[in-house]
Amino acid sequence: RCSLRPHYGNQLWNIPARALAKARGQVGVLTPNSVGLACDQGECFMVGPKPQQGPDIFRSPGQTSHLLRISKAYEFAYKDYQPPRPNLVKSCRPQAPQCEDAGLSNRSLVMLGSGSELGRDAQEAFQTLLREVHPSQRSKVLVLDDAALLTRSFWDSSDLDFSRPNALNAIKAGLVTRLELVREATEGFAAMDEGWIPSLAALPGFDALDFSRASVFDRCATEEQKKALFKLQSQGVAPEVSMTTLADARCLESLEELLGDATVLMMGWGNPDLLGYVFKVFAPRFTAKIIKRVREGSLIFLGLGAGAMLAGHSFAVTAAPRPQLAELLLRDLRGLQLAGRCAVRPDWNNSDRLWDLTSSLYGTAVDADVVGLQDGDALTCLRGRCAVRGRTKKRGATTLDCDSASVHRGRIDNVMAASFSPLQNL
């Protein structure tokens, strides 16, 4: 049952090798150079100077990556996809993001960033977006904190990150959800997302009075719905109550008033699957108003981390969230598509190449351009065009930009489609 991925150096093959092995019922073995797999009398083991597999995000201590979640992303990408025959890449992918489609209007004002601080060039691009909306008036920012709700340090005051000066917690966010409800539903904050959520990005020209904070789920969900969400996250218990809000809920009216006063809507870091649930399943009426205003050019959408992923073509390319939300609450993994056919993958690292192959394969299958964003960079859309602005001003490097003598995208694409697509019988 073992399948080997030889020449395993950085983590280029980590995600696709593990996902492919799982889909085929195999055991993937990540084999660095000078290390091998030996089998003797029915038992297999690693051999070599350092007889162990290469680094693996799904097995490393302290990692919160979930193979089942990324497998769902591959299943979603390939469910309606048939690779062309012959499957040849005829041209290299342009360096500039290819975002243009019907979902990206000439008036859309969008910035999707990575990292807690945007580079100076990205901040200048943000000021350009502001001038498009209000050339001279002072602007208001509405921050929606829903992505943070499943993070342990957001609730648990005993967590060291709770009191971090630049970290967001439930007290700073001003939520109405009772702390004891969360504690009881999660059995002491068990199995919640690790890490911490930055409180705000630095936006030049704004002060504290310019910001309003809210959470759609916090304001509009019933106590039963809140308990169900937290039990789902911590215990994997399927909800026994309806998890959608009423279209005429009064809480939506108050949120719509806040939205009406805002020039900038900001969604930040946390759990992209939770954002997908809240804004696509739980409160689609409110989301429709966001999309309308962004596309008519009266509202800037500023997404960072999870918020950036939700706004793009799809928020599927992540392994961080626990898979329960994707399984039980989300209808699909498509984003709000405010940046046309572009999706973004924040926290891109040109050294480890962790999301390299997965992003290229996923983009081919769903006809999207997945743009890797290094920290400090942002995909910025203005007047129907999108470009990477910020610290490097470049999209993350990828291996499958072109076919070469040693890399053939179509070959890998065919194998993945054969494993994940119900349409294939290759």
C-alpha positions as CSV (number, residue, x, y, z in Angstrom):
1,R,0.0,0.0,0.0
2,C,3.0,2.3,0.1
3,S,3.6,4.9,-2.6
4,L,6.9,6.9,-2.6
5,R,7.6,10.5,-3.4
6,P,11.4,10.5,-4.0
7,H,13.7,13.6,-4.0
8,Y,11.6,15.1,-1.3
9,G,13.4,18.3,-0.2
10,N,11.2,21.3,0.5
11,Q,7.5,20.8,1.0
12,L,6.5,21.1,-2.7
13,W,5.0,17.6,-2.8
14,N,3.7,17.5,0.8
15,I,0.0,18.3,0.2
16,P,-0.6,16.7,-3.2
17,A,1.3,13.5,-2.2
18,R,-0.7,13.1,1.0
19,A,-4.0,13.9,-0.6
20,L,-3.4,11.5,-3.5
21,A,-2.4,8.7,-1.3
22,K,-5.5,9.2,0.9
23,A,-7.8,9.2,-2.2
24,R,-6.3,5.9,-3.4
25,G,-6.2,4.2,0.0
26,Q,-2.4,4.2,0.0
27,V,0.3,5.2,2.5
28,G,2.3,8.1,1.1
29,V,6.0,8.0,2.0
30,L,7.9,11.3,1.7
31,T,11.4,10.2,0.9
32,P,14.4,12.7,0.9
33,N,17.5,12.0,-1.0
34,S,19.8,9.4,0.6
35,V,16.8,7.9,2.4
36,G,14.8,4.9,1.3
37,L,12.1,2.5,2.2
38,A,13.0,-1.1,2.9
39,C,10.6,-4.0,3.4
40,D,11.5,-7.3,5.1
41,Q,9.2,-10.2,6.0
42,G,6.1,-8.1,5.7
43,E,7.4,-5.0,7.6
44,C,8.6,-1.8,6.0
45,F,10.8,0.8,7.5
46,M,12.9,3.8,6.6
47,V,16.7,3.4,6.0
48,G,19.6,5.8,5.4
49,P,21.8,8.2,7.3
50,K,18.6,9.9,8.8
51,P,16.0,7.2,8.4
52,Q,12.9,9.3,8.5
53,Q,10.5,11.0,6.2
54,G,10.7,14.6,5.1
55,P,8.8,17.4,6.9
56,D,5.1,16.9,6.8
57,I,2.5,19.5,7.9
58,F,0.0,16.7,8.6
59,R,2.2,15.0,11.2
60,S,4.5,17.7,12.6
61,P,4.0,18.5,16.3
62,G,2.1,21.8,16.9
63,Q,0.7,21.9,13.4
64,T,-3.1,22.3,13.0
65,S,-3.4,21.0,9.4
66,H,-6.1,18.5,8.5
67,L,-5.7,16.2,5.6
68,L,-9.4,15.6,5.4
69,R,-10.0,19.3,4.9
70,I,-7.6,19.6,1.9
71,S,-9.0,16.4,0.5
72,K,-12.4,18.1,0.4
73,A,-10.8,21.0,-1.5
74,Y,-9.5,18.6,-4.2
75,E,-12.9,16.8,-4.4
76,F,-14.7,20.2,-4.8
77,A,-12.2,21.2,-7.6
78,Y,-12.4,18.0,-9.6
79,K,-16.1,17.1,-9.2
80,D,-17.2,18.6,-12.5
81,Y,-13.8,18.7,-14.2
82,Q,-12.5,16.7,-17.2
83,P,-9.0,17.3,-18.3
84,P,-8.4,17.9,-22.0
85,R,-7.0,15.3,-24.2
86,P,-4.1,15.6,-24.9
87,N,-3.5,17.5,-21.7
88,L,-0.8,19.9,-22.8
89,V,0.1,23.3,-21.5
90,K,0.5,25.5,-24.6
91,S,1.8,28.7,-23.0
92,C,3.4,30.0,-19.8
93,R,1.2,31.7,-17.2
94,P,1.6,35.5,-17.2
95,Q,3.2,37.0,-14.1
96,A,0.3,39.5,-13.9
97,P,-2.8,38.0,-12.2
98,Q,-5.5,37.0,-14.7
99,C,-8.6,38.1,-12.8
100,E,-10.8,39.6,-15.4
101,D,-14.3,38.1,-15.8
102,A,-18.0,39.2,-15.3
103,G,-17.6,39.2,-11.5
104,L,-15.0,42.0,-11.6
105,S,-16.7,45.2,-12.5
106,N,-14.8,48.3,-13.7
107,R,-15.9,50.0,-10.4
108,S,-14.9,47.2,-8.0
109,L,-12.5,48.4,-5.3
110,V,-10.9,45.4,-3.6
111,M,-7.7,44.7,-1.7
112,L,-6.8,41.2,-0.5
113,G,-3.7,41.0,1.6
114,S,-1.4,38.7,3.5
115,G,0.3,39.4,6.9
116,S,-0.6,41.7,9.7
117,E,1.2,44.7,8.1
118,L,0.9,45.7,4.5
119,G,3.9,47.0,2.7
120,R,4.3,50.8,2.0
121,D,3.4,50.2,-1.7
122,A,0.2,48.4,-0.7
123,Q,-0.7,51.2,1.7
124,E,-0.3,53.7,-1.1
125,A,-2.6,51.5,-3.3
126,F,-5.2,51.5,-0.5
127,Q,-5.1,55.3,-0.5
128,T,-5.8,55.3,-4.2
129,L,-8.8,53.1,-3.6
130,L,-10.0,55.6,-1.0
131,R,-9.8,58.5,-3.4
132,E,-12.0,56.6,-5.8
133,V,-14.8,56.5,-3.2
134,H,-14.4,59.8,-1.3
135,P,-11.8,62.1,-2.8
136,S,-12.0,64.5,0.2
137,Q,-14.4,63.2,2.9
138,R,-13.3,61.3,6.0
139,S,-14.1,57.6,5.7
140,K,-15.5,55.0,8.1
141,V,-14.3,51.4,8.5
142,L,-16.6,48.5,9.5
143,V,-14.6,45.5,10.8
144,L,-16.4,42.2,10.8
145,D,-14.7,39.8,13.2
146,D,-16.5,36.5,12.4
147,A,-13.4,34.7,11.3
148,A,-12.0,34.9,14.9
149,L,-14.9,33.1,16.6
150,L,-13.4,29.6,16.6
151,T,-10.0,30.6,17.8
152,R,-9.2,29.6,21.4
153,S,-7.1,32.6,22.4
154,F,-10.0,34.9,21.3
155,W,-12.1,33.5,24.2
156,D,-9.8,31.8,26.7
157,S,-8.3,34.4,29.1
158,S,-5.8,31.7,30.4
159,D,-4.3,31.5,26.9
160,L,-1.1,33.6,26.8
161,D,-2.1,35.2,23.5
162,F,-5.4,36.5,25.0
163,S,-3.6,39.4,26.6
164,R,-1.2,40.0,23.8
165,P,-1.3,43.8,23.1
166,N,-1.9,43.5,19.4
167,A,-4.2,40.5,19.5
168,L,-8.0,40.5,19.2
169,N,-10.1,38.9,21.9
170,A,-13.8,38.8,22.7
171,I,-13.6,41.7,25.1
172,K,-11.9,44.0,22.6
173,A,-14.4,42.9,19.9
174,G,-17.3,43.8,22.2
175,L,-19.3,40.6,21.5
176,V,-22.6,39.8,23.1
177,T,-22.1,36.0,23.1
178,R,-21.7,34.7,26.7
179,L,-18.2,33.4,27.5
180,E,-19.8,30.6,29.6
181,L,-21.8,29.5,26.6
182,V,-18.6,29.0,24.6
183,R,-16.7,27.4,27.5
184,E,-19.5,24.8,28.1
185,A,-20.2,24.1,24.4
186,T,-16.5,23.4,23.8
187,E,-15.9,21.6,27.1
188,G,-13.3,24.1,28.2
189,F,-12.3,25.5,24.8
190,A,-11.2,22.0,23.6
191,A,-10.3,21.5,19.9
192,M,-10.6,25.2,19.0
193,D,-8.3,26.8,16.4
194,E,-4.8,27.6,17.8
195,G,-2.9,30.8,17.3
196,W,-4.0,34.4,17.7
197,I,-5.8,37.0,15.7
198,P,-4.3,40.4,15.0
199,S,-6.5,43.2,16.2
200,L,-6.3,45.7,13.3
201,A,-4.1,46.4,10.3
202,A,-2.3,49.7,10.2
203,L,-4.4,52.0,8.0
204,P,-2.8,55.4,7.5
205,G,-5.1,58.3,7.9
206,F,-7.5,56.5,10.3
207,D,-7.9,56.8,14.1
208,A,-9.8,54.7,16.6
209,L,-13.0,56.7,16.2
210,D,-13.2,55.8,12.5
211,F,-13.6,52.1,13.2
212,S,-16.8,50.1,14.1
213,R,-16.6,46.4,15.0
214,A,-19.3,43.7,14.7
215,S,-19.8,40.0,14.1
216,V,-22.8,38.9,12.1
217,F,-23.0,35.5,13.8
218,D,-22.5,37.0,17.3
219,R,-25.4,39.5,16.7
220,C,-27.8,37.4,14.7
221,A,-27.5,33.8,15.9
222,T,-29.7,32.3,18.6
223,E,-28.1,30.8,21.7
224,E,-29.0,27.3,20.3
225,Q,-27.3,28.1,17.0
226,K,-24.2,29.3,18.9
227,K,-24.0,26.2,21.0
228,A,-24.4,24.1,17.9
229,L,-21.6,25.8,16.1
230,F,-19.1,25.5,19.0
231,K,-20.1,21.8,19.6
232,L,-19.6,21.1,16.0
233,Q,-16.1,22.6,16.1
234,S,-15.0,21.0,19.4
235,Q,-16.8,17.7,19.4
236,G,-17.9,17.1,15.8
237,V,-21.5,17.0,16.9
238,A,-23.9,17.7,14.0
239,P,-26.3,20.6,14.6
240,E,-29.8,19.6,15.6
241,V,-31.2,23.1,14.9
242,S,-31.5,25.2,11.7
243,M,-28.2,27.0,11.1
244,T,-29.6,29.7,8.8
245,T,-30.9,33.1,10.0
246,L,-34.3,34.4,9.0
247,A,-34.2,36.8,6.0
248,D,-36.1,39.5,8.0
249,A,-34.1,39.2,11.2
250,R,-33.9,42.6,13.0
251,C,-30.2,42.2,13.7
252,L,-29.6,42.3,10.0
253,E,-31.2,45.7,9.8
254,S,-28.8,47.1,12.4
255,L,-25.8,45.6,10.5
256,E,-27.1,47.0,7.3
257,E,-27.1,50.5,8.9
258,L,-23.5,50.1,10.0
259,L,-22.6,48.9,6.4
260,G,-24.4,51.9,5.0
261,D,-22.2,54.3,7.0
262,A,-19.0,52.6,6.0
263,T,-16.6,53.4,3.1
264,V,-14.4,50.4,3.9
265,L,-15.4,46.9,4.9
266,M,-12.7,44.9,6.6
267,M,-12.6,41.1,7.2
268,G,-9.5,39.7,8.9
269,W,-7.7,36.7,10.1
270,G,-9.1,33.4,11.4
271,N,-11.1,30.5,9.9
272,P,-12.0,30.9,6.2
273,D,-14.6,28.0,6.4
274,L,-16.4,29.9,9.2
275,L,-16.5,33.0,7.0
276,G,-17.9,30.9,4.2
277,Y,-20.6,29.6,6.4
278,V,-21.6,32.9,7.9
279,F,-21.7,34.9,4.7
280,K,-22.9,32.3,2.3
281,V,-25.2,30.1,4.3
282,F,-26.2,32.0,7.5
283,A,-26.6,35.6,6.3
284,P,-26.8,35.7,2.5
285,R,-29.0,38.7,2.4
286,F,-26.4,40.8,4.2
287,T,-23.7,39.4,1.9
288,A,-25.7,40.4,-1.2
289,K,-25.6,44.0,0.0
290,I,-21.9,43.8,0.5
291,I,-21.3,42.5,-3.0
292,K,-23.6,45.0,-4.6
293,R,-21.9,48.0,-3.0
294,V,-18.4,46.7,-3.8
295,R,-19.3,46.2,-7.5
296,E,-20.9,49.6,-7.8
297,G,-17.8,51.2,-6.4
298,S,-19.2,52.7,-3.2
299,L,-17.5,50.3,-0.7
300,I,-13.9,49.1,-0.5
301,F,-13.5,45.5,0.5
302,L,-10.3,45.0,2.5
303,G,-9.7,41.3,3.2
304,L,-6.7,40.0,5.2
305,G,-5.9,36.4,5.7
306,A,-9.1,34.4,5.9
307,G,-11.1,37.5,4.8
308,A,-8.9,37.7,1.7
309,M,-9.6,34.1,0.9
310,L,-13.4,34.5,1.3
311,A,-13.5,37.4,-1.1
312,G,-11.7,35.6,-3.9
313,H,-12.9,33.0,-6.4
314,S,-12.6,30.2,-3.8
315,F,-11.5,29.7,-0.2
316,A,-10.8,26.0,-0.7
317,V,-7.0,26.1,-0.7
318,T,-6.4,25.7,3.0
319,A,-5.7,22.8,5.3
320,A,-5.9,24.7,8.6
321,P,-9.6,24.5,9.6
322,R,-11.1,21.4,11.1
323,P,-13.1,19.7,8.4
324,Q,-16.5,19.7,10.2
325,L,-17.7,23.0,8.8
326,A,-16.9,22.1,5.2
327,E,-18.8,18.8,5.7
328,L,-21.9,19.9,7.5
329,L,-22.5,23.6,7.0
330,L,-21.0,24.8,3.7
331,R,-22.8,24.3,0.4
332,D,-19.6,24.7,-1.5
333,L,-16.2,26.3,-1.3
334,R,-16.7,29.1,-3.8
335,G,-15.9,32.6,-2.4
336,L,-17.6,35.9,-3.0
337,Q,-15.6,36.3,-6.3
338,L,-15.1,40.1,-5.7
339,A,-11.7,39.7,-7.5
340,G,-13.2,38.0,-10.6
341,R,-11.5,34.7,-11.4
342,C,-8.7,35.3,-8.9
343,A,-8.4,33.4,-5.6
344,V,-5.6,34.2,-3.2
345,R,-3.4,32.0,-1.0
346,P,-2.0,34.2,1.9
347,D,1.2,33.3,3.8
348,W,2.9,32.2,0.6
349,N,6.5,31.1,1.2
350,N,8.8,30.9,-1.9
351,S,11.2,28.7,0.0
352,D,9.1,25.8,1.3
353,R,6.7,25.9,-1.7
354,L,4.0,24.2,0.4
355,W,1.0,25.5,-1.6
356,D,2.8,25.6,-4.9
357,L,1.5,22.4,-6.7
358,T,-1.9,22.4,-5.0
359,S,-2.6,26.0,-6.1
360,S,-1.7,25.4,-9.7
361,L,-3.7,22.1,-9.9
362,Y,-6.7,23.6,-8.2
363,G,-6.7,26.7,-10.4
364,T,-6.6,24.6,-13.6
365,A,-9.5,22.4,-12.4
366,V,-11.8,25.3,-11.5
367,D,-10.6,27.8,-14.1
368,A,-9.3,30.3,-11.6
369,D,-6.0,32.1,-11.1
370,V,-4.7,31.3,-7.6
371,V,-2.4,34.1,-6.6
372,G,0.1,33.3,-3.8
373,L,0.6,36.3,-1.6
374,Q,3.7,36.8,0.5
375,D,3.4,38.7,3.8
376,G,3.1,42.4,3.2
377,D,1.6,42.0,-0.3
378,A,-1.9,42.5,-1.5
379,L,-3.9,41.7,-4.6
380,T,-5.4,45.1,-5.5
381,C,-8.3,45.6,-8.0
382,L,-9.1,48.9,-9.5
383,R,-11.0,49.9,-12.7
384,G,-11.4,46.2,-13.7
385,R,-7.7,45.3,-13.4
386,C,-5.9,43.5,-10.5
387,A,-2.2,43.6,-9.6
388,V,0.0,42.6,-6.6
389,R,1.1,45.6,-4.6
390,G,3.1,45.7,-1.4
391,R,6.5,44.5,-0.1
392,T,7.6,42.4,-3.1
393,K,5.0,43.5,-5.7
394,K,5.1,40.0,-7.1
395,R,2.9,36.9,-6.9
396,G,4.4,33.9,-5.2
397,A,6.7,31.8,-7.4
398,T,5.3,28.5,-8.7
399,T,6.8,25.4,-10.3
400,L,4.1,24.8,-12.8
401,D,4.1,28.2,-14.5
402,C,5.3,26.4,-17.7
403,D,5.9,22.9,-19.0
404,S,9.6,22.1,-19.1
405,A,11.8,19.1,-19.8
406,S,11.2,17.8,-16.2
407,V,7.8,19.3,-15.3
408,H,4.6,18.5,-17.1
409,R,1.5,20.0,-15.5
410,G,-0.9,17.9,-17.6
411,R,0.6,14.7,-16.4
412,I,0.0,15.6,-12.8
413,D,-3.4,17.0,-13.6
414,N,-4.5,13.7,-15.2
415,V,-3.5,11.7,-12.1
416,M,-5.3,14.0,-9.7
417,A,-8.5,14.0,-11.8
418,A,-8.4,10.2,-12.1
419,S,-8.3,10.1,-8.3
420,F,-10.8,12.8,-7.3
421,S,-13.2,13.3,-10.2
422,P,-16.3,11.0,-10.5
423,L,-16.3,11.8,-14.2
424,Q,-13.0,10.1,-14.8
425,N,-12.2,6.5,-15.6
426,L,-8.6,6.8,-16.6
